[in-house]
Amino acid sequence: MASYNRIWLMGTITSDPVVRNNAGESIYSCLLSVEESYKAKSGQTMTSQMPITIEYSTFVLGKIGAQLKANDEVMVEGLIRLVGEQGNKIHIVECSSIVLFKD
């Protein structure tokens, strides 16, 4: 059966990536802030942010993975994983591609 676990997100990286080694491969992890704007019943525009942990390796992404830093605006594609107990879930996106938006 085909895997339909795919997600595309656009947002801002909120902190510099943290590197850990796993069997000789560098795995980067950082927070991606995804923002949503909507109008409340009162007519006021409301904004909410959701921080999502993203993980990627330079093996998959090449040089761009090592160049990412805080405040970069990116679009990520990958698989979503929910980690943790009920009510305490962390969203982790295992990235297969990242597009970096530059001014």
N, CA, C and O of each residue as an XYZ file, in Angstrom:
412
protein
N       0.837     -1.173      0.000
C       0.000      0.000      0.000
C       0.887      1.243      0.000
O       1.920      1.270      0.669
N       0.495      2.249     -0.733
C       1.265      3.484     -0.837
C       1.221      4.253      0.477
O       0.237      4.185      1.214
N       2.291      4.982      0.762
C       2.345      5.811      1.962
C       1.851      7.209      1.621
O       2.389      7.864      0.728
N       0.836      7.658      2.327
C       0.295      8.993      2.105
C       0.712      9.951      3.208
O       0.152     11.042      3.318
N       1.673      9.570      4.016
C       2.150     10.409      5.102
C       3.121     11.433      4.527
O       4.334     11.230      4.565
N       2.593     12.526      3.998
C       3.387     13.600      3.415
C       2.851     14.912      3.934
O       1.639     15.082      4.069
N       3.751     15.853      4.230
C       3.329     17.162      4.706
C       4.228     18.224      4.088
O       5.427     18.014      3.906
N       3.633     19.364      3.768
C       4.349     20.527      3.270
C       4.006     21.681      4.210
O       2.832     21.980      4.432
N       5.025     22.322      4.756
C       4.825     23.431      5.685
C       5.701     24.611      5.276
O       6.813     24.436      4.778
N       5.179     25.805      5.495
C       5.964     27.020      5.298
C       5.992     27.752      6.627
O       4.971     27.858      7.307
N       7.169     28.259      6.998
C       7.281     28.976      8.253
C       8.670     29.541      8.447
O       9.475     29.599      7.518
N       8.933     29.953      9.667
C      10.200     30.572     10.033
C      10.917     29.699     11.057
O      10.315     29.258     12.036
N      12.191     29.456     10.828
C      12.992     28.707     11.786
C      13.258     29.627     12.966
O      13.773     30.731     12.791
N      12.909     29.178     14.171
C      12.982     30.051     15.351
C      14.285     29.944     16.124
O      14.567     30.804     16.958
N      15.074     28.934     15.879
C      16.353     28.783     16.587
C      17.357     28.103     15.671
O      16.988     27.381     14.745
N      18.630     28.344     15.945
C      19.663     27.675     15.153
C      19.549     26.166     15.353
O      19.281     25.703     16.462
N      19.753     25.393     14.274
C      19.663     23.935     14.382
C      20.689     23.356     15.357
O      21.815     23.842     15.462
N      20.271     22.305     16.067
C      21.135     21.564     16.979
C      21.536     20.276     16.267
O      20.697     19.606     15.665
N      22.825     19.931     16.340
C      23.340     18.758     15.621
C      23.599     17.627     16.600
O      24.139     17.842     17.685
N      23.206     16.410     16.204
C      23.587     15.204     16.945
C      24.036     14.175     15.917
O      23.612     14.209     14.762
N      24.891     13.266     16.346
C      25.396     12.231     15.439
C      24.674     10.927     15.687
O      24.463     10.527     16.832
N      24.295     10.265     14.603
C      23.619      8.978     14.675
C      24.282      8.054     13.667
O      24.061      8.184     12.463
N      25.085      7.133     14.148
C      25.790      6.164     13.294
C      26.609      6.865     12.213
O      26.601      6.460     11.051
N      27.318      7.927     12.613
C      28.188      8.631     11.676
C      27.486      9.652     10.811
O      28.133     10.316     10.001
N      26.185      9.797     10.956
C      25.419     10.761     10.154
C      25.000     11.922     11.038
O      24.538     11.705     12.159
N      25.152     13.152     10.558
C      24.738     14.336     11.312
C      23.245     14.572     11.135
O      22.758     14.733     10.016
N      22.524     14.590     12.251
C      21.083     14.845     12.235
C      20.849     16.209     12.866
O      21.251     16.450     14.004
N      20.202     17.098     12.130
C      19.903     18.438     12.614
C      18.456     18.488     13.093
O      17.584     17.814     12.545
N      18.215     19.297     14.121
C      16.858     19.479     14.583
C      16.676     20.925     15.015
O      17.569     21.514     15.623
N      15.513     21.500     14.699
C      15.208     22.878     15.069
C      13.692     23.067     15.078
O      12.942     22.181     14.666
N      13.258     24.219     15.547
C      11.828     24.523     15.586
C      11.429     25.371     14.395
O      12.108     26.334     14.040
N      10.313     24.996     13.786
C       9.725     25.749     12.687
C       8.424     26.344     13.215
O       7.557     25.614     13.696
N       8.282     27.661     13.127
C       7.077     28.327     13.582
C       6.136     28.502     12.393
O       6.462     29.180     11.419
N       4.962     27.878     12.493
C       3.948     27.977     11.442
C       2.854     28.896     11.971
O       2.338     28.683     13.068
N       2.502     29.910     11.199
C       1.568     30.933     11.642
C       0.241     30.836     10.895
O       0.200     30.532      9.703
N      -0.835     31.100     11.620
C      -2.179     31.090     11.024
C      -2.884     32.380     11.414
O      -2.881     32.757     12.586
N      -3.486     33.058     10.451
C      -4.275     34.258     10.719
C      -5.726     33.983     10.363
O      -6.020     33.333      9.360
N      -6.626     34.485     11.196
C      -8.056     34.297     10.947
C      -8.829     35.431     11.604
O      -8.306     36.130     12.472
N     -10.078     35.608     11.184
C     -10.936     36.628     11.770
C     -11.831     35.998     12.820
O     -12.496     34.994     12.563
N     -11.843     36.597     14.008
C     -12.709     36.134     15.093
C     -14.126     36.652     14.846
O     -14.338     37.502     13.980
N     -15.076     36.147     15.595
C     -16.464     36.586     15.460
C     -16.598     38.087     15.687
O     -17.486     38.731     15.126
N     -15.712     38.641     16.512
C     -15.740     40.075     16.798
C     -15.243     40.911     15.623
O     -15.376     42.135     15.633
N     -14.671     40.263     14.611
C     -14.136     40.966     13.453
C     -12.653     41.256     13.567
O     -12.029     41.707     12.606
N     -12.085     40.999     14.737
C     -10.670     41.233     14.963
C      -9.838     40.136     14.308
O     -10.189     38.959     14.378
N      -8.732     40.525     13.671
C      -7.829     39.548     13.068
C      -6.957     38.937     14.164
O      -6.283     39.646     14.911
N      -6.984     37.623     14.242
C      -6.226     36.890     15.253
C      -5.092     36.128     14.566
O      -5.217     35.712     13.414
N      -3.993     35.953     15.287
C      -2.856     35.205     14.772
C      -2.438     34.184     15.826
O      -2.329     34.501     17.011
N      -2.208     32.961     15.376
C      -1.696     31.936     16.282
C      -0.477     31.278     15.640
O      -0.390     31.164     14.418
N       0.452     30.852     16.477
C       1.663     30.195     15.998
C       1.766     28.798     16.593
O       1.440     28.577     17.760
N       2.223     27.861     15.773
C       2.430     26.498     16.230
C       3.890     26.132     15.978
O       4.318     26.085     14.825
N       4.668     25.868     17.044
C       6.044     25.425     16.836
C       6.075     23.929     16.518
O       5.456     23.122     17.211
N       6.793     23.580     15.473
C       6.906     22.183     15.052
C       8.391     21.840     14.944
O       9.158     22.568     14.315
N       8.785     20.739     15.554
C      10.170     20.285     15.471
C      10.396     19.649     14.104
O       9.636     18.779     13.678
N      11.448     20.092     13.427
C      11.813     19.446     12.169
C      13.189     18.816     12.337
O      14.046     19.345     13.044
N      13.386     17.685     11.682
C      14.672     16.987     11.699
C      15.090     16.698     10.266
O      14.264     16.368      9.415
N      16.373     16.829     10.020
C      16.891     16.553      8.681
C      18.365     16.211      8.777
O      19.020     16.498      9.779
N      18.876     15.598      7.731
C      20.298     15.263      7.685
C      20.915     15.906      6.452
O      20.240     16.128      5.447
N      22.206     16.199      6.543
C      22.891     16.745      5.365
C      23.040     15.672      4.295
O      23.235     15.987      3.121
N      22.949     14.407      4.694
C      22.997     13.324      3.710
C      21.819     13.446      2.745
O      21.975     13.255      1.539
N      20.652     13.761      3.275
C      19.449     13.890      2.444
C      19.400     15.249      1.761
O      19.077     15.329      0.576
N      19.715     16.321      2.487
C      19.522     17.669      1.968
C      20.761     18.331      1.395
O      20.650     19.361      0.731
N      21.929     17.774      1.630
C      23.148     18.362      1.096
C      23.547     19.634      1.828
O      23.290     19.772      3.024
N      24.179     20.568      1.112
C      24.755     21.760      1.729
C      23.712     22.669      2.375
O      23.997     23.292      3.398
N      22.517     22.760      1.805
C      21.524     23.689      2.353
C      21.167     23.345      3.793
O      20.872     24.238      4.587
N      21.190     22.071      4.136
C      20.870     21.662      5.497
C      21.814     22.250      6.524
O      21.386     22.608      7.621
N      23.085     22.358      6.192
C      24.076     22.901      7.115
C      24.045     24.428      7.157
O      24.604     25.025      8.078
N      23.403     25.070      6.180
C      23.389     26.531      6.110
C      22.198     27.162      6.815
O      22.191     28.378      7.010
N      21.191     26.388      7.206
C      20.005     26.960      7.827
C      20.323     27.553      9.191
O      21.166     27.037      9.926
N      19.633     28.652      9.521
C      19.839     29.323     10.804
C      18.529     29.975     11.239
O      17.553     29.999     10.489
N      18.524     30.497     12.455
C      17.337     31.150     13.000
C      16.882     32.289     12.087
O      17.704     32.979     11.485
N      15.576     32.475     11.990
C      14.907     33.516     11.202
C      14.888     33.252      9.702
O      14.412     34.100      8.947
N      15.387     32.107      9.243
C      15.256     31.749      7.828
C      13.805     31.356      7.559
O      13.189     30.638      8.347
N      13.267     31.837      6.438
C      11.925     31.439      6.013
C      12.068     30.286      5.030
O      12.789     30.381      4.036
N      11.366     29.192      5.326
C      11.548     27.976      4.543
C      10.213     27.301      4.243
O       9.200     27.568      4.890
N      10.241     26.429      3.254
C       9.160     25.488      3.003
C       9.779     24.106      3.149
O      10.806     23.819      2.534
N       9.164     23.249      3.955
C       9.701     21.911      4.163
C       8.703     20.870      3.663
O       7.490     21.069      3.713
N       9.242     19.774      3.187
C       8.439     18.621      2.782
C       8.975     17.436      3.555
O      10.187     17.293      3.711
N       8.087     16.585      4.041
C       8.564     15.411      4.745
C       7.459     14.569      5.312
O       6.296     14.696      4.931
N       7.836     13.701      6.232
C       6.919     12.800      6.915
C       6.647     13.349      8.299
O       7.556     13.876      8.939
N       5.413     13.239      8.777
C       5.092     13.719     10.116
C       5.016     12.543     11.072
O       4.465     11.490     10.750
N       5.582     12.745     12.254
C       5.572     11.737     13.314
C       5.038     12.401     14.581
O       5.375     13.547     14.877
N       4.217     11.688     15.313
C       3.748     12.157     16.618
C       4.458     11.329     17.672
O       4.388     10.100     17.651
N       5.143     11.994     18.597
C       5.925     11.325     19.617
C       5.408     11.761     20.978
O       5.193     12.954     21.195
N       5.201     10.824     21.905
C       4.801     11.169     23.256
C       3.500     10.515     23.663
O       2.836      9.843     22.875
N       3.162     10.733     24.912
C       1.948     10.164     25.476
C       0.732     11.001     25.074
O       0.878     12.112     24.566
N      -0.450     10.468     25.302
C      -1.681     11.155     24.969
C      -1.729     12.514     25.674
O      -1.475     12.606     26.875
N      -2.055     13.558     24.923
C      -2.131     14.896     25.472
C      -0.793     15.606     25.577
O      -0.745     16.785     25.930
N       0.292     14.908     25.276
C       1.620     15.496     25.375
C       2.413     15.141     24.123
O       3.561     14.704     24.205
N       1.790     15.335     22.964
C       2.417     14.912     21.712
C       3.295     16.014     21.130
O       2.982     17.201     21.221
N       4.381     15.593     20.541
C       5.296     16.494     19.856
C       5.232     16.145     18.371
O       5.319     14.974     17.999
N       5.079     17.159     17.528
C       5.063     16.944     16.087
C       6.493     17.016     15.570
O       7.183     18.014     15.780
N       6.934     15.977     14.904
C       8.264     15.959     14.308
C       8.105     15.701     12.817
O       7.459     14.738     12.406
N       8.699     16.568     12.019
C       8.679     16.376     10.571
C      10.064     15.930     10.145
O      11.044     16.648     10.345
N      10.146     14.741      9.556
C      11.406     14.237      9.008
C      11.486     14.734      7.573
O      10.803     14.216      6.689
N      12.321     15.739      7.345
C      12.342     16.458      6.065
C      13.033     15.665      4.965
O      14.087     15.063      5.171
N      12.412     15.682      3.799
C      13.048     15.112      2.612
C      13.475     16.212      1.652
O      14.289     15.969      0.761
N      12.935     17.428      1.819
C      13.406     18.577      1.039
C      13.062     19.858      1.783
O      12.068     19.929      2.506
N      13.906     20.871      1.592
C      13.692     22.191      2.186
C      13.982     23.231      1.119
O      14.997     23.158      0.426
N      13.081     24.205      0.989
C      13.298     25.347      0.101
C      13.547     26.554      0.989
O      12.729     26.857      1.857
N      14.659     27.247      0.789
C      15.020     28.402      1.579
C      14.665     29.654      0.783
O      15.099     29.809     -0.359
N      13.870     30.554      1.386
C      13.486     31.792      0.725
C      14.453     32.886      1.154
O      14.575     33.181      2.343
N      15.137     33.484      0.193
C      16.115     34.547      0.469
C      15.576     35.864     -0.078
O      14.854     35.903     -1.074
N      15.961     36.963      0.621
C      15.591     38.307      0.139
C      16.461     38.691     -1.030
O      16.310     39.782     -1.580
